[in-house]
């Protein structure tokens, strides 16, 4: 086992940053991950599916180091700091201008914050400002937007391009200090901007120490309201950075719709088909040690749940031990007999290659099938034994696969629990 293989095998299953190095020990690529071990392993699997730039990167990797972070937000910010510090060769070669994001801060009397794909050339302007400060590069736009939304709750800032004549909804939601109607907010507005700048530049600990000193000072001066305000800000910052995978939870809550046209196009390419994929069916199994097994079928039409089409199955198979592939095969065989049900464009199975192979044996010819393995979030296809990591797919596609799989799982679990609670299962 080589040095790098050993490091990958022992890699942490935590959010963090990874640093790929060449044979001279120079950092050549920096990336972030929700689960470091899973992400780094993907570079050394399925090399045929890599782009030419990724293949070239992998050829030059001789070592890897890891930095564990408290959360995805923490990893997002630290990644930007280290990319700026090291300016790695392959981060430059592999980046597409549209995929890198920067936070812009205008140099106005009342500064505003915005996100852009690329900083403007030196000396150029953005409506109403002579120049801007930029922080970045950040690699994930959605994560950056969610981070700013969280920071804005603690440090309100202006977002509008032109100051309105009256306070807008953001002021009433405590997300803006309304400099449009409150001239005395200049100091506070700029102070909040400085705090956000510090956090986005990776200077969180420095800011927290600054707050601690201010709290002590205000307490000694008996300015308890100011001390309490800073205490709340301190607690909010820690809360933002506290929870692991926090952004993944936000994505699931916030993203209620999917750009199905874009997602369908990618899935067609993945499945090597030109057929429309409007109706997608997903299947899951729920049982206790192989007993009292039930199955679920959920249906999404054009990327949205179609609950009137959901179906439940009481599984007839009975064996001495759990056999999910056999159970999956049973419910799909029963489904394929239902000629009165609309034909699915795509069937997604919860599980790995064994479930996929079991169903493939009894599926109609030309039926598109895929399976989604939970552990590493990978898609298996009949034509290829190698998995396709969803982490490498566009956000809409990744979110769709996760959402329909989670919905199938929820529906199966609910059905199983309801049956048991009603004592239909003994």
Secondary structure in CASP SS format (residue, H / E / C, confidence):
PFRMAT SS
TARGET T0000
AUTHOR 0000-0000-0000
METHOD secondary structure of the structure
MODEL  1
X C 1.00
X C 1.00
X H 1.00
X H 1.00
X H 1.00
X H 1.00
X H 1.00
X H 1.00
X H 1.00
X C 1.00
X C 1.00
X C 1.00
X C 1.00
X C 1.00
X C 1.00
X E 1.00
X E 1.00
X E 1.00
X E 1.00
X E 1.00
X E 1.00
X C 1.00
X C 1.00
X C 1.00
X C 1.00
X C 1.00
X E 1.00
X E 1.00
X E 1.00
X E 1.00
X E 1.00
X E 1.00
X E 1.00
X C 1.00
X C 1.00
X H 1.00
X H 1.00
X H 1.00
X H 1.00
X H 1.00
X H 1.00
X H 1.00
X C 1.00
X C 1.00
X C 1.00
X C 1.00
X H 1.00
X H 1.00
X H 1.00
X C 1.00
X C 1.00
X H 1.00
X H 1.00
X H 1.00
X H 1.00
X H 1.00
X H 1.00
X H 1.00
X H 1.00
X C 1.00
X C 1.00
X C 1.00
X E 1.00
X E 1.00
X E 1.00
X E 1.00
X E 1.00
X E 1.00
X C 1.00
X C 1.00
X C 1.00
X H 1.00
X H 1.00
X H 1.00
X H 1.00
X H 1.00
X H 1.00
X H 1.00
X H 1.00
X H 1.00
X H 1.00
X H 1.00
X H 1.00
X H 1.00
X H 1.00
X H 1.00
X C 1.00
X C 1.00
X H 1.00
X H 1.00
X H 1.00
X H 1.00
X H 1.00
X H 1.00
X C 1.00
X C 1.00
X H 1.00
X H 1.00
X H 1.00
X C 1.00
X E 1.00
X E 1.00
X E 1.00
X E 1.00
X E 1.00
X E 1.00
X C 1.00
X C 1.00
X C 1.00
X C 1.00
X C 1.00
X E 1.00
X E 1.00
X E 1.00
X E 1.00
X E 1.00
X C 1.00
X C 1.00
X C 1.00
X C 1.00
X C 1.00
X C 1.00
X C 1.00
X C 1.00
X C 1.00
X E 1.00
X C 1.00
X C 1.00
X E 1.00
X C 1.00
X C 1.00
X E 1.00
X E 1.00
X E 1.00
X E 1.00
X E 1.00
X E 1.00
X E 1.00
X C 1.00
X C 1.00
X H 1.00
X H 1.00
X H 1.00
X H 1.00
X H 1.00
X H 1.00
X H 1.00
X H 1.00
X H 1.00
X H 1.00
X H 1.00
X H 1.00
X H 1.00
X H 1.00
X C 1.00
X C 1.00
X C 1.00
X E 1.00
X C 1.00
X C 1.00
X C 1.00
X C 1.00
X C 1.00
X C 1.00
X C 1.00
X C 1.00
X C 1.00
X C 1.00
X H 1.00
X H 1.00
X H 1.00
X H 1.00
X C 1.00
X C 1.00
X C 1.00
X C 1.00
X C 1.00
X C 1.00
X C 1.00
X C 1.00
X C 1.00
X C 1.00
X H 1.00
X H 1.00
X H 1.00
X H 1.00
X H 1.00
X H 1.00
X H 1.00
X H 1.00
X H 1.00
X H 1.00
X H 1.00
X H 1.00
X H 1.00
X H 1.00
X H 1.00
X H 1.00
X H 1.00
X H 1.00
X C 1.00
X C 1.00
X C 1.00
X H 1.00
X H 1.00
X H 1.00
X H 1.00
X H 1.00
X H 1.00
X H 1.00
X H 1.00
X H 1.00
X H 1.00
X H 1.00
X H 1.00
X H 1.00
X H 1.00
X H 1.00
X H 1.00
X H 1.00
X C 1.00
X C 1.00
X C 1.00
X H 1.00
X H 1.00
X H 1.00
X H 1.00
X H 1.00
X H 1.00
X H 1.00
X H 1.00
X H 1.00
X H 1.00
X H 1.00
X H 1.00
X H 1.00
X H 1.00
X H 1.00
X H 1.00
X H 1.00
X H 1.00
X H 1.00
X C 1.00
X C 1.00
X C 1.00
X H 1.00
X H 1.00
X H 1.00
X H 1.00
X H 1.00
X H 1.00
X H 1.00
X H 1.00
X H 1.00
X C 1.00
X C 1.00
X C 1.00
X C 1.00
X C 1.00
X H 1.00
X H 1.00
X H 1.00
X H 1.00
X H 1.00
X H 1.00
X H 1.00
X H 1.00
X H 1.00
X H 1.00
X H 1.00
X H 1.00
X C 1.00
X C 1.00
X C 1.00
X C 1.00
X C 1.00
X C 1.00
X C 1.00
X E 1.00
X E 1.00
X E 1.00
X E 1.00
X E 1.00
X E 1.00
X E 1.00
X E 1.00
X E 1.00
X E 1.00
X C 1.00
X C 1.00
X E 1.00
X E 1.00
X E 1.00
X E 1.00
X E 1.00
X E 1.00
X E 1.00
X E 1.00
X E 1.00
X E 1.00
X E 1.00
X C 1.00
X C 1.00
X E 1.00
X E 1.00
X C 1.00
X H 1.00
X H 1.00
X H 1.00
X C 1.00
X E 1.00
X E 1.00
X E 1.00
X E 1.00
X C 1.00
X C 1.00
X C 1.00
X C 1.00
X C 1.00
X C 1.00
X C 1.00
X C 1.00
X C 1.00
X H 1.00
X H 1.00
X H 1.00
X H 1.00
X H 1.00
X H 1.00
X H 1.00
X H 1.00
X H 1.00
X H 1.00
X H 1.00
X H 1.00
X H 1.00
X C 1.00
X C 1.00
X C 1.00
X C 1.00
X C 1.00
X C 1.00
X C 1.00
X C 1.00
X C 1.00
X E 1.00
X E 1.00
X E 1.00
X E 1.00
X E 1.00
X C 1.00
X C 1.00
X H 1.00
X H 1.00
X H 1.00
X H 1.00
X H 1.00
X H 1.00
X H 1.00
X H 1.00
X C 1.00
X C 1.00
X C 1.00
X C 1.00
X C 1.00
X C 1.00
X C 1.00
X C 1.00
X E 1.00
X E 1.00
X E 1.00
X E 1.00
X E 1.00
X C 1.00
X C 1.00
X C 1.00
X C 1.00
X E 1.00
X E 1.00
X E 1.00
X E 1.00
X C 1.00
X C 1.00
X E 1.00
X E 1.00
X E 1.00
X E 1.00
X E 1.00
X E 1.00
X H 1.00
X H 1.00
X H 1.00
X C 1.00
X C 1.00
X H 1.00
X H 1.00
X H 1.00
X H 1.00
X H 1.00
X H 1.00
X H 1.00
X H 1.00
X H 1.00
X H 1.00
X H 1.00
X H 1.00
X H 1.00
X H 1.00
X H 1.00
X H 1.00
X H 1.00
X H 1.00
X H 1.00
X H 1.00
X H 1.00
X H 1.00
X H 1.00
X H 1.00
X H 1.00
X H 1.00
X H 1.00
X C 1.00
X C 1.00
X C 1.00
X C 1.00
X C 1.00
END
